[in-house]
């Protein structure tokens, strides 16, 4: 399980580095909209995860995957699941990184 979790984190980290998304701090940078649909899914199973593990997922998305360099959220979504999947933000509904920080 730990190996699988590490591979998942590594894959997501590689994805964020590979996507050409513009840097808002550099006004001279070219604007690159997100070229693919990205759905981030959080496991919210209270019978399988501790509170610490659940919060670690949130912090990974907020502080590692979705950085301030991301400026285009049209093709980004956020969902969670336990016994039933729930869409929190569908594609085209988020406008900024601030929505990940709630």
N, C-alpha and C positions, 0 to 999 in steps of 0.2 A: 504494500500500500504506500509506504514512504517513497519507494522508487517511482511509482506511478505519479504521485503528487509532485515529486521533483521534476519529472519529465514534463508534466503539465505546466508548471511554473516556468520552466526553461522554454517551452514552446511559446507560451504567451509573451514572455520577455523578448524572444526572438522576433515575434510578430510585431511588437511595438517598435523595435529598432528598424524593421524592414519597411514599415509603412512610411511613405514620403508625405508627412503632414507638416504644414508650415509652422515656423516658429514665430509666435505672436510678438516676442520681444525684439525681433529683428525686422524692422519695417521694410528692409530691402529684400527680404526673403520672398521667393516665389510662393504663391498660394497653390497648394496641392490638395484638392478634396480627397477624402478617403476613397480609395479605389475598390474597396470590397465591403460587403456587409459584415459587421462584427457584432455578435451577440454574446455578451458576457453573462454567464449563468452561475448563480450562487446556490450552493446546497444549503437549504434552511431546515434540514431534518433535525429536529430536537432529540430524536432517539438515537441518532448516529453521531452527532457533533456536540462537543462541549461549547459553552459560550465563548471561550477563548479561541477555539477553532473557527467558529462562525465569524467572530470579529477579525480574525487573521485574514479571512477571505475578503472582507470589506476593505481592510487596510491595504491589501495587495492591489486591489483594483484602484482605490483612491490615490495611493501614494507611489505605486510602482508602474502600473500599466497605463493609467490615464494621467499623463503629465501635463504641465502647463503649456507644452509645445503643441498639444492637440487643439486645433481651432475649428475643426469641422466635425459635427456630430450627426449629420443627416443620415448616415448609414451605420450608426452605432445604436445598439439596444441593450437593455438590462432586464434580466428575468431571474427568478428564483424558483426552486422546487422543493417540495417535500413529497407528499403523496400526489399532489396536483401541481403542474407548472403554472406560474403566474407571471405575466408580463408586467414589469414595473414601468419601464419606458420602452415603447415600441420604436421602430425605425422612424426617423423624421420628427420625433417629439422632443428630443433634447437640443438645447441651444448652446450650452457651455459646460465647462468642467465643474463649475459650481454645483450643478445638479448631482454630480457624483459625490460631492462633499456633504450632502445633507444627512 
